[in-house]
Amino acid sequence: MLLLNASGCLDALAAPEVARGLDAFVTKTVTPAPRAGNEPPRIAEVEYGMLNAIGLANPGRERFLTAHLPALRALGVPLWVSVGGFAADEYAETCAVLEDVTIELNLSCPNVDEAPDSAAEIVAACRAATDLPVYAKLSPHAWDIGETVRAVEAAGADGISLVNTLRGVAVDTRLRPKLRRGAGGYSGPALKPVALAAVLAARRATSLPIVGMGGVMSGRDALELVACGATHVALGTVLFADPAAPGRVRDELVAAASDAGYADPEGAFCAAIETVARLEN
């Protein structure tokens, strides 16, 4: 099982030791052209987490390839590159120029106004453009997420990442939205039940590897995602509050598995497969 960060939740160059505590580092989403993102304020704390409306701010594909990616490789951590765009060919063009990384397709950002092509169409275009491993990061907003999972698997995805943030709004003392654009992506502890449901539904639909994320604050949280069918786990909001989270969660995960009666977290995953079989029946 790999322990990763959720895209956008860790600056590996500013905090290299935190990144080295992970099994792989996931970059912020890269788009073909540079993006300034949304106007501030674009981050707001809420009672059980945070809202962000960053809007895919990034230096663009060319600068990422020439400056950011070489610096990240120097950290010595396996890299996953989060790829974004607003049409299938934009995603595919970025995938075609990447080497020696795993690709995570951001198919679910709630903080941009542009409507991308369908998830399956994007995955198919990227599959045709690269032989690298391709994971599809999906939105928790889809009612039948299993249908989407089956569609992206048929289009050539090698794995699934679940979940991205949920859309939310916070208001200030004057009863006005805290974020300039109004709504943003909610992340934090209260997202965990949503993530668990999405991972379980995805596991019922596929045998592909699944990266589970959403509300992971402890090793027990990570184990619950594994018990619902996650192959790997990513840390998100917790990294803003606790830079030591990778090591702590890893240790707590082993202890939580033992407390649950398993020799290791893999035992909980095997139990998840049995659970899915019972649900199917």
N, C-alpha and C positions, 0 to 999 in steps of 0.2 A: 504494500500500500504506500502510495506517495502522499506526502504532505506538501501542498502548494499554497500560494497566496491567490486571492481573487484579484483579477486584473484591476489595476487602478488603486489598490489598497496598500501599496508599498513602493517606495522609491528606492530601488536596489543600490543606486549609485550614492545616494545620501545615507543609506543605512546598510552597507555591505555585509556586516556581520549578521544582521537579521536575515538577509537574503540567503546567506550561506547556511543558516539553520534550517532551510527548507530543502526538500528533495529536488525541487525545480522552481524556477522563478518565472512568473507569468507577467509579461510586459503590459504597460498601458496600451489601449487600443491604438493602432496605427491606421491612418487613412491616407489615401493617395496624396491629397493636398494638405498643407498645414491648416490647422483649425485653432482659432483663438478660444473657442468654446463660448458658453453663455456668459452674460454680464453678471457681475456679483451684485448682491450676495448670492452665492451658489452652493454654500454648505450651511446646514443648520442642525444643531443638536436637538434631539427630541427625547422624551422621557425614557424610551426603551431603544435608543440607537441614534441614528442620524439620517438626514436627508441630504442628497447631493444632486446638483444639476450642473455638473461640470460641462457636459455637452461635447464629449470626445475631444477636448483640447489636446493637441499633440503637434509635434514639429513637422509632420508629413513624412511620406515614405522615403524620399531622397535623403533627407537629413538623418532620419532614423537609421538607414542603412550605412551611411558614411561615418556617422559620429556616435550615435547611441548604441547601436548593436555591437560594434567592436569593444566599446567600454564595458558593456554587459558581459561579453564573452570573457573578458579578463578576470571576472569574478570567479570563474571556474565552476559555475553552477549550471546544470542543464537548463536550457531556455525554452519557454513556450512563448510564441509571439501572438498577441491578440490582434486580429486583423478585422478592420471595419471598412465600410463603404456604403454607398447608396444605390448600387446596381451590381448585378452579379459579375460583370466584367471588371469592375473596380476591385472587388475582392480577389478575383482570379489573377489580375495583373500583379498584385502584391504577393500572392502565394507563389507565383512563378519565379520571383527573384529571391526568394528565401532559400537558405541552405542550412542543413544541420540543426534544425529546430523542430519542435512540435508546433503546429498551428492551431490556435483556438479562434474560430470564427465568431465574432460578436454579432449575433443575430437578434439581439434583444435589448438594446440600449433604450431606456425610457426617456432620455433627456435631449433628444434631437427631434426636429420637426419633420425631417425628410423620411419618407416611407420607403424602405428597401424592398427589393424583390422578395419572392417567397424564399423561406429557409431552404427548401429542397432545391430550388433553382440555383441558389448561391452555392450550396454544397456541390452540386453537380459540376458547376463551372470551375470550382476550385479543384475538384478531384481530377478534372481533365488537365489542369494546369500544373499539378505537382504530384510527386510520389511521396511527399512527406506525410507523416501522420496528421490527420485533420479531425479536430474535435468541434462539434457544433454546440455553442452556448445558447441555450434557449430561455425563453421568457416563462415565468410562472403564471402569466395571465391567461394562457391558453387553457380552456376548460378540459379538453381531451388532449393532454400532453403526450399520451401514448401514441396517438395518431401522428403527431408531428415527429416524434422519435422514429417511428417506422418509416416515415417519408424521408427523413435525412439519412437514415441507414441505407435505404434503397438507393439514394442518390450518391452514396459512397463515403459517408462519414465513418471514421475509425473509432470514434468515441463521442460521448455526450457530456456536456457540462451543465449542471443545474444547481441553483437557480441564479438568475440575475435579480436585480432589485425589483421591488414592487413600487408602483407609483403612489406617492403620498403627498400630503400638504400639511404644513405646520403654520399656525398663526401666532403673531406677537401680541403684546399687551394691548395694542390698538386694534386687535382683531384683523390685521392685515397679513397676507402671506409673508413668511420670513424669507422665502426665496424670490429673486427677481422675476423668474419666469412662472412663479406660482407653485407648480408641482415639481417634485423631484423624485429620485429613486430612494426608497426606504431600505435601510439595512440595519441589522441589529438583532438582539436576542429573540424578539417577537417574530422574526422571519422563519425561525426554525421549523414550526409545524408545517408551513407552506413548503419548505425545502424537503422535509421528510415525505410529504405526500407526493411531491413531484418525482423524487427519486424512486419511491416505491412504484409509482405508475410507470416510470420509464423502465424500471427493471422488469416489470410485467410484460413490457413490449419488446425488450431487446436483451441480448446477451453481451452487447458491446460494453467496454469499460465506461464507467460513469464517474465523473468528478462531482462529488456532492459538496454544496456550500450554501450558507445562509444561516446566520444565527449561531455559528460555532464559537463558543466562548471557553469551552473546557474540553477535556478529553472525553468526558461522558457524552457531550454533544456530538463529537466526532464519531464515537462508537454507535450512536443512534443512527447516524447517516449510513454507516457501514451495515448496520442491522437491517436497514431498509433497502440495501442493494448497492450502495456506493462502493466503487472499487478504490477510489482515492478521495481525499478530502482537502478542501481549500479554506484558508482563513481569510476573513475580510475585515469587518469593522473592528474586531478585537485588536488588530495590529496597530490601530491608531492610539489605543489606550495602553497596550502592553507589548512593547517591542520584544519582550522575552517569550511571547506566546508560542512560537514554534517549538522550542524545547520543552516548555511547560506542558503544552497540549500533547506532545508526543509521549511524555512520561505518564501523564494522566490517562491517556488512551490505553496504555498497557495495563495500568492499575484498574481501570474501569472494566476492561475485558476480564481480568482475573476476578473482580468482584461479581461479575455476571456469570462466572463459571466456565470461562473459556481460557484456554492456554495462551491465546493471542487474539488480536483483532480479526484474524482470518476466520476464526471459529464463528464469530458473529456474522461474517459474510456468508459462510456456508449455511448458517441458520436462516439467513435472509432468502437464500435460494429455496430452501424448504418451505418457508412461509409463502413465497410466491406460488409454489406448486400447489399448496393447500388453497390459496385464494382462487387459483384457476379452476380448481375442482368445486 
